Amino acid sequence: MEEGKANSTPEFTIQAQSTPSNFQKIVAEFIGTYILIFLGCGAALVNKAQPLTIVGIAIVWGLVLMAAIYTLGHISGAHFNPAVTIALAAAHKFPWIHVPMFVLSQLLGATLASLTLRVLFNDQHSLRAIITVHSPPTTDLEALTWEFIISFVLMFTISGVTTDHRASKGPSGVAIGAALLVNVMVAGPITGASMNPARSFGPAIVAGIYSKLWIFIVAPVLGALAATMVYSVLRVPMPEKSEGTKRVYNHLGLQVEP
């Protein structure tokens, strides 16, 4: 018995020590959001001088998100989006207690990225190119609907490839990046294709333009919440874990599905 305890303790200790700290998760979310907004919005600014077209901008958004997921997903889960964080918490896939620190780090990362772009492009007026606004004849309701739908598509993809134990986790970053890419291609010319309150919040704060900002905060959150609710209908319970596995999960602060 003593020998068995001695053999199991090192493995358990390694598992516990491999869990990222809350500080590491916050830093990962901050850096990941910064990179996402800096490069994604940077592409929109470059498009003013050197045409990339909406296809080029969409490719940048999709690729940078994919790269960030594979780089930081094992540390923080690679949310980079307050709507994603809130929706995962509502679906009991993420602790509510960690939501405020994740959202704050995402908002700060997006704001700092926007401020960096303002300094590098040396023209405050150019920031209008990265403000998420809708133009006539699109109404507020239509813009709200667009953002709700594309946020639903993004979160539905995230739910399927990351929260379902039946899914293949390897290509998850590709699937999520592709969902963002096609959403930007379709909705970008209409609303700017935010899908992310932090993405709209950062540029708005730096540029001092808050017109219709509420649409790009409310719609992504509602769309993401709706996606997790719908996907919950498709999810099946995970097979019962052994008591030993449950103890390991509890020690690591992970939630065990029923």
C-alpha positions as CSV (number, residue, x, y, z in Angstrom):
1,M,0.0,0.0,0.0
2,E,2.8,2.4,0.9
3,E,4.5,1.6,-2.3
4,G,1.3,2.3,-4.2
5,K,1.0,5.7,-2.5
6,A,4.6,6.5,-3.3
7,N,4.1,5.7,-7.0
8,S,0.9,7.7,-7.4
9,T,2.0,10.8,-5.5
10,P,4.6,12.1,-8.0
11,E,2.1,11.8,-11.0
12,F,-0.6,13.6,-9.0
13,T,1.9,16.3,-8.0
14,I,3.0,16.9,-11.6
15,Q,-0.7,17.2,-12.7
16,A,-1.4,19.7,-9.9
17,Q,1.8,21.8,-10.7
18,S,1.0,21.8,-14.4
19,T,-2.2,23.8,-13.9
20,P,-1.7,27.5,-14.8
21,S,-2.1,30.0,-12.0
22,N,-4.8,32.7,-12.2
23,F,-2.1,35.3,-12.8
24,Q,-0.9,33.3,-15.8
25,K,-4.4,33.0,-17.2
26,I,-5.0,36.8,-16.9
27,V,-1.7,37.5,-18.6
28,A,-2.5,35.1,-21.4
29,E,-5.9,36.6,-22.0
30,F,-4.4,40.1,-22.0
31,I,-1.7,39.3,-24.5
32,G,-4.0,37.2,-26.6
33,T,-6.6,39.9,-26.9
34,Y,-3.9,42.5,-27.5
35,I,-2.5,40.5,-30.4
36,L,-5.9,39.7,-31.9
37,I,-7.0,43.4,-31.8
38,F,-3.7,44.8,-32.9
39,L,-3.4,42.6,-36.0
40,G,-7.0,42.4,-36.9
41,C,-7.7,46.1,-36.6
42,G,-4.3,46.8,-38.0
43,A,-5.3,45.1,-41.2
44,A,-8.3,47.4,-41.4
45,L,-6.0,50.5,-41.1
46,V,-3.5,49.1,-43.6
47,N,-6.4,48.6,-46.0
48,K,-6.8,52.4,-46.2
49,A,-3.3,52.8,-47.7
50,Q,-2.9,49.4,-49.4
51,P,-6.2,47.7,-50.4
52,L,-6.5,44.3,-48.8
53,T,-10.2,44.0,-49.5
54,I,-12.6,42.5,-47.1
55,V,-11.3,39.1,-48.0
56,G,-7.8,40.0,-46.9
57,I,-9.0,41.6,-43.7
58,A,-11.1,38.5,-42.9
59,I,-8.1,36.2,-43.5
60,V,-6.0,38.2,-41.1
61,W,-8.7,38.0,-38.4
62,G,-9.1,34.3,-38.9
63,L,-5.4,33.4,-39.0
64,V,-4.4,35.5,-36.0
65,L,-7.2,34.0,-33.9
66,M,-6.2,30.5,-34.9
67,A,-2.6,31.2,-34.0
68,A,-3.5,32.7,-30.6
69,I,-5.7,29.7,-29.8
70,Y,-2.9,27.3,-30.4
71,T,-0.4,29.5,-28.5
72,L,-2.4,30.3,-25.4
73,G,-5.4,27.9,-25.4
74,H,-3.6,25.5,-23.0
75,I,-3.0,28.4,-20.5
76,S,-6.3,30.3,-20.3
77,G,-8.6,28.6,-22.7
78,A,-8.1,31.3,-25.3
79,H,-11.3,33.3,-24.8
80,F,-10.1,36.8,-25.9
81,N,-13.7,37.8,-25.9
82,P,-16.0,38.8,-22.9
83,A,-19.0,37.3,-24.7
84,V,-17.3,33.9,-24.9
85,T,-16.2,34.1,-21.3
86,I,-19.8,34.9,-20.1
87,A,-21.4,32.3,-22.3
88,L,-19.0,29.5,-21.1
89,A,-19.7,30.5,-17.5
90,A,-23.5,30.4,-18.2
91,A,-23.0,26.9,-19.7
92,H,-21.2,25.8,-16.5
93,K,-18.0,25.3,-18.5
94,F,-16.1,28.1,-16.8
95,P,-16.2,29.3,-13.2
96,W,-18.2,32.5,-12.7
97,I,-15.7,33.7,-10.1
98,H,-13.1,34.1,-12.8
99,V,-15.3,36.0,-15.2
100,P,-14.6,39.5,-13.9
101,M,-10.8,39.1,-14.1
102,F,-11.0,37.6,-17.6
103,V,-13.3,40.3,-18.9
104,L,-11.1,43.1,-17.4
105,S,-8.0,41.7,-18.9
106,Q,-9.7,41.4,-22.3
107,L,-10.9,45.0,-22.2
108,L,-7.5,46.3,-21.2
109,G,-5.8,44.3,-23.9
110,A,-8.1,45.6,-26.6
111,T,-7.7,49.2,-25.4
112,L,-3.9,49.0,-25.2
113,A,-3.8,47.5,-28.7
114,S,-6.0,50.3,-30.1
115,L,-3.9,52.9,-28.3
116,T,-0.8,51.3,-29.9
117,L,-2.4,51.5,-33.4
118,R,-3.2,55.2,-32.8
119,V,0.4,56.0,-31.9
120,L,1.9,53.9,-34.8
121,F,-0.4,55.3,-37.5
122,N,-0.1,58.8,-36.0
123,D,-3.5,59.9,-37.1
124,Q,-6.5,59.8,-34.7
125,H,-9.0,60.2,-37.6
126,S,-7.7,56.9,-39.1
127,L,-9.1,55.1,-36.1
128,R,-12.6,55.5,-37.6
129,A,-11.7,52.7,-39.9
130,I,-11.6,50.3,-36.9
131,I,-14.7,51.6,-35.1
132,T,-17.6,49.1,-35.3
133,V,-20.5,51.1,-36.7
134,H,-23.3,50.4,-39.1
135,S,-24.2,52.8,-42.0
136,P,-27.5,53.6,-43.5
137,P,-29.7,52.0,-44.7
138,T,-28.9,49.4,-42.0
139,T,-31.0,50.2,-38.9
140,D,-30.1,49.6,-35.3
141,L,-32.4,46.5,-35.2
142,E,-30.8,45.1,-38.3
143,A,-27.3,45.7,-37.0
144,L,-28.3,44.0,-33.7
145,T,-29.6,41.0,-35.6
146,W,-26.5,40.7,-37.7
147,E,-24.2,40.8,-34.7
148,F,-26.4,38.4,-32.8
149,I,-26.3,35.9,-35.7
150,I,-22.6,36.0,-36.4
151,S,-21.8,35.8,-32.6
152,F,-24.1,32.8,-32.4
153,V,-22.2,31.1,-35.3
154,L,-18.9,31.8,-33.6
155,M,-19.9,30.6,-30.2
156,F,-21.8,27.6,-31.6
157,T,-18.5,26.6,-33.3
158,I,-16.6,27.1,-30.0
159,S,-19.1,25.0,-28.1
160,G,-18.9,22.2,-30.5
161,V,-15.1,21.9,-30.8
162,T,-14.1,22.8,-27.3
163,T,-16.8,21.9,-24.8
164,D,-18.0,18.6,-26.2
165,H,-16.0,15.5,-25.1
166,R,-16.9,13.8,-28.3
167,A,-15.2,16.4,-30.5
168,S,-11.7,16.2,-31.9
169,K,-9.7,18.9,-30.1
170,G,-6.8,19.0,-32.6
171,P,-8.4,21.1,-35.3
172,S,-10.4,23.3,-32.9
173,G,-8.3,26.3,-33.6
174,V,-8.8,25.9,-37.4
175,A,-12.5,25.6,-37.0
176,I,-12.9,28.7,-34.8
177,G,-10.6,30.7,-36.9
178,A,-12.6,29.7,-40.0
179,A,-15.8,30.7,-38.3
180,L,-14.5,34.1,-37.6
181,L,-13.1,34.5,-41.1
182,V,-16.4,33.8,-42.9
183,N,-18.3,36.0,-40.4
184,V,-16.0,38.9,-41.2
185,M,-16.3,38.3,-44.9
186,V,-20.1,38.4,-44.8
187,A,-20.9,40.9,-42.1
188,G,-17.8,43.0,-42.1
189,P,-19.0,45.5,-44.8
190,I,-22.3,45.9,-42.9
191,T,-21.5,46.2,-39.2
192,G,-17.8,45.7,-38.9
193,A,-18.3,42.2,-37.7
194,S,-17.4,42.7,-34.0
195,M,-18.7,39.5,-32.3
196,N,-16.6,40.7,-29.4
197,P,-17.4,43.5,-26.9
198,A,-13.7,44.0,-26.2
199,R,-13.0,44.5,-30.0
200,S,-15.6,47.3,-30.1
201,F,-14.8,48.8,-26.7
202,G,-11.0,49.3,-27.2
203,P,-11.2,51.4,-30.4
204,A,-14.2,53.3,-29.1
205,I,-12.4,54.3,-25.9
206,V,-9.2,55.4,-27.7
207,A,-11.0,57.2,-30.5
208,G,-13.7,58.7,-28.1
209,I,-16.5,57.6,-30.4
210,Y,-19.3,55.8,-28.6
211,S,-22.1,56.0,-31.1
212,K,-24.1,52.7,-31.2
213,L,-21.5,51.0,-29.0
214,W,-24.3,49.3,-27.0
215,I,-25.2,47.3,-30.0
216,F,-21.8,45.7,-30.2
217,I,-21.8,44.9,-26.5
218,V,-25.3,43.6,-26.1
219,A,-25.7,41.6,-29.3
220,P,-22.5,39.5,-29.0
221,V,-23.3,38.5,-25.5
222,L,-26.9,37.6,-26.3
223,G,-25.8,35.7,-29.4
224,A,-23.1,33.7,-27.5
225,L,-25.5,32.9,-24.7
226,A,-28.1,31.6,-27.2
227,A,-25.5,29.5,-28.9
228,T,-24.5,27.7,-25.7
229,M,-28.2,27.1,-24.8
230,V,-28.9,25.6,-28.2
231,Y,-25.7,23.4,-28.2
232,S,-26.7,22.1,-24.7
233,V,-29.5,20.3,-26.5
234,L,-27.0,18.5,-28.7
235,R,-24.5,17.6,-25.9
236,V,-24.6,14.2,-24.2
237,P,-23.3,13.5,-20.7
238,M,-19.7,12.5,-20.3
239,P,-19.1,8.9,-19.2
240,E,-18.9,8.6,-15.4
241,K,-15.4,9.2,-14.1
242,S,-13.7,7.1,-11.5
243,E,-13.5,8.5,-7.9
244,G,-9.7,8.9,-8.3
245,T,-10.2,11.0,-11.5
246,K,-12.8,13.1,-9.7
247,R,-10.4,13.8,-6.9
248,V,-7.7,14.9,-9.3
249,Y,-10.2,17.2,-11.1
250,N,-11.4,18.7,-7.9
251,H,-7.8,19.3,-6.7
252,L,-7.0,21.0,-10.0
253,G,-10.1,23.2,-9.7
254,L,-11.7,21.7,-12.8
255,Q,-15.4,21.0,-13.1
256,V,-16.5,17.4,-13.5
257,E,-19.5,16.9,-15.8
258,P,-22.2,14.6,-14.4
